[in-house]
Amino acid sequence: MIILAKPYIPAILWAVIILYLSAFSGPQIDLNFSFIAPDKVSHFAAYGLLSVLVGWGYFRQQFRLKEKKELSIKVFLIILVIGFTYGVLMELMQYLFLPNRYFEYGDMFANFIGSFFGLVIIRIYCLNIK
């Protein structure tokens, strides 16, 4: 399989934005959810979008190469591992190199769940395109 970078440009740009947001404290969102922290919602959304963009890049790459258009379980798991690993690396970066930033297992869990649901969305989309 040939990997073309162009279909992944939106995902790469979004990964850079996540890196920036992870490295620099932005304004704090003050929402009061009784059941979940707003920080976890933002992690869920950020990594969900990252997975959607990587999955969409994969889908576009298959279209260009005129290959079968699907997001197989193997590719699903590979993209999930990529999203999770990137999230872990961002947490480690915060812990090791950034004062006043913390390593949080809850953030990693939110990243993983967001990545998973982002991939579910793109997989459903791919299945409906056929």
N, C-alpha and C positions, 0 to 999 in steps of 0.2 A: 504494500500500500504506500502510495506517495503522499507525503504531507505537504500541503501548500499553506504558506503563512497568511496569505491575503484573507481567506475566510475567517481567520481567527483574530483579525485586527481589533474588532470591537471587544472581544474577551480580553485581549492583552491590554487595551486601554483601560478597561474596567479594573483589571488586576492592578494596574499602576495607581488608579484612583483609590482602591482599597489600601494599597501600600501607603499612600499619602495620608489617608484618613487614620490608618493605624499608627503612623509615626507622629502625627501632630494632633494634639488635642484640639478639637473643634468646639463649637458652642455646645453646651450640654442641653439636651432636650428634657424639659421638665413636664413629663406626662405622668399621671398617676394611674397606672393600671393596678388593680388589686391582685391580679393573678400572675403577671409577668413584667419583668423590667423592660423599659423602653430600649435599653442598650441591647438586650437579647433580640428584640424585634428588628433592630437595625442590622445586627449580625445575620439574622435569618434572611432578611431581604437582600443584603449585599451579596451573600454567597449563593443565594437562590438565583439572583440575576447573573452572577458569574457562571454558574452551571448552565443556565439557559443559553448564555452567549457562547460558551464552549460547545454545547450540544448543537446549537444553530450553526456554528462554524463547521462542525463535523458534517452536518446535514448538507450545507452548501458545498463543501468539498466533495462529497459523494455525487452531488448533482453535476458539478464541473467535470468530474472524472467519469460520469455516466455509469456509476456503480449503483448497486441496489440501495435504495433510499430507506434506511431504517436505522434505528438506534438499538443495536443488539444489547443483550444483557452484559456481554463482555465489555463493550464500549461504555455502557452505562456505569459499570463498576470502575473502569479506568478513570472516567471523568469524575466520579465521586471521590476516588482516592486523590486525584489531583486537587480538587476543591478542599478536601479535608487537610491534606498535607500543606497546602498554601495557608490555610487558617492556622494550623499548628505553628508554621514558620512565623507568621505574623505575631502570634502570642509569644513565641520565644524571642523575637526581635524586641517586642515591648519589654519583656522581663529583663533581658540581658543588656540592652543598650539605651533604654529610654527611662529617665527618672520620672517618677510619678505615674508610670504606666504599670499595669499588673498582668500577670499570667493568670487567666481564669479558665477553669474547666467548663464553666457554664457558657462562656463565649465559644469555646471549641464545639460544644454540643449544639449550640444554636447555629454555628457555621455548618456543621454536618447535616443537621435537619434541613436547613435552608438549601444546601446543595442537593440533598435527596429530593426535596419537593420541586426544586427547579428542574431537575432531570425528569421527574415524573411528568411535569407539564410539557417539556420538549418531547418526551417519548410519546405521549398521547397525541401531540401535534403531528409527529412523524408518522404514527400509525394511521392517522386520519387523512394524510396527504396521498397515500397510495391510491 
